[in-house]
Amino acid sequence: MSDFGALYLDEIFRGLRGHKRLADDAIAQLTDGQFFAQPDPESNSVATIVKHMAGNFRSRFMDFLTSDGEKPGRNRDQEFVITAETTRAELLQCWEQHWQLLFDTVNSLEPGDLERIITIRGQPHSVLQALNRASGHVAYHVGQITFLAKHWKGEEWKSLSVPKGQSEQFNARMFAKHKQPG
């Protein structure tokens, strides 16, 4: 398990770091107005998603191996409330702080920890299951952030992946870059 476990921990960290980079690059394109804008009253703004993700990371990854992932002091419903006093700077500072908590926690794990049992809302999860759950949650919300940012930017959007209509050129560059000597 240790070889697989080490590979898995490296890969989960790499994937999470990549998701953060996508979200950061999308957020950086937004004005403050776009960062706080909601498409409709029932939808979340990028600011709300950022606040929720930071709260989730704090709850799930503080004392990850030793306490339930739903901390008693967490008020999840408040993570979805943005007031007029809420600033982008404070949200992004919290975002950075709690991503670092997530990264530090993942980097502190050893391959043998993957089989340990932790709880989230009293429900048992192996560490491996909890990390997969977190990775899925992150991907879900980063997709929302990216979608909203692209929506708000419209034609000014700077693609974070292969731009529309440029797949063939991108694939040719990738194949040329990774071509194996004959």
N, C-alpha and C positions, 0 to 999 in steps of 0.2 A: 504493500500500500504506500510506502514512503516515496518511491519514485513517482508513482501516479499522483500521490498527494502533493508533492512539491510542484509537479507540473500543473496540477489543478490550481493551487494557490497562486502560482505565477500568472496563469491564464485569467483567473477571476480578477486579479489586480489589474492586469493589462486591459481587460475589457471594461472595468469600472473607470479606469483612467481615460480610456477612449471615449466613454460616454460623457465624462465630465468635460473633456476637451470640446466635444460637439456642442454641449449645452453652453459652455462659456463662449464659444465662437458665435453661436446664435444670439445669445444675450447681448454680446458686445455690439451687434449691429442695430440694436433697438435704441430709440430715444426713450427718455423717461416716460413720456406719454404712452408709447407703445408697450413698454415694460409693464405698466399698470393697467393697460386697456383690457377689457373683457369683451369678447365677441357678442355676448348677450348676458343678461342677469344670472342665468343658471350656469354659465361657464366660468372657468378659472382664468385669471390673467397669468402671465409668466411670473409676475411677482408672487402670486399666491402659490404657484407650483414650487417656486424656489423656497418659500417659507415652509411649505409642507414637507418637502424633501429634507430640509435641514432639521426640522423637528423629528422626522422619522429616523434620520441617521443618529441624532442625539439619543433617542429612546432605544433604538435597536443595538447600537454599538458602544455605548457607554457601559463599562463593566460587562462586556459581551458574554464572557464565559461564566460569569458568576451571578448574574441577576436576570430576571425576566426582561424580555425585550420590549415590553410595554411598561415603561416606568410609571410609578404612581403619580408623579408630578406632571406627566404629560397631559396636555389638554389638546387633543387632536383637532377638535372642532375649531379652536382658536387659530389653528394653522391656516384655516381657510378664511380668516377675517383680516382684511387690510383696511387700516384706518387712514384718515387724511394726514395723520402725523407720521405714518410709516414712510421711511425713506429707502430709496434704492441702495444707498451706501450701507445702511444697517442690515438690510436683507442680504446683500452680497457678502458682508463681513461674516454674518452667521453661516451663510452658504459655504464659504471657504473654511471656516472653523470646523464645521461638521463633516465636510468632505475629508478634511485632514484626519478627523477622528476615525472615519470609515477606513481610510487608507492605512493609518497607524494600526488599527485593529487587525485588518487583513494581514499586514506585514508582520504582526506579532505572532501569528498562528504558525504552528508546526504541523507537518503532515498528519501526525497522530491525533491532532485535535479534531480533524474532520469527522471522526466517528463519535466524538463526545456529544452528549445530549444537553441542549439548552432549551429554554422555554420562551415562547412568545404568546402572551395572553394566556399563560398557563398550559399551552399546548406544546408537547415535546417535539423538538426538531433536532436532527443531527446538525452539527455545524455545517456540513456540506449542504444539507437542505436549506438551512437558514441563509447561507451565502447565495444559493441559487434563487431563493425567494427574493432576496435583496437585489440581486442583479436584474431579475425580471421587473421588479418595481422601478428600478432606476431607468431601465430601457423604456418602459412605458411612459414615464414622465419626461424623459429627455426627448422622446418622440413628440410629445405634446408641446414642449418648449420650442422645438425646431419647427413644428407645423405652424404654431402661432407666430413665431418670428418671421417665417417665410410669408405668411399671410399678411402681416402688418407691413413688411418691407415691399411687397409686390415686386415691381420691376427692378427695384434697387437691391434686391436680395443677392448676396454673394454666396453661391453654392458651397456647401460643406462636403460635398462628395462629387460624383461625376455629374457635371452640368447636363441639363437636357440637351439631347441631340449630339452629344459628344462621346457616346459610348465606344464607338469604333476607334476613335483616336486614342482614347484612354486605354482601351484594351491593347492596342498596338504598342503604346509606350510601355505598358506593364510587361507584355511578352518580351519585348526587346530588352528591358531592364533585367529580367529574370531568366533570360535565355541561357540554357546550359551549354557549355562548350561541347562541340561535336565529337 
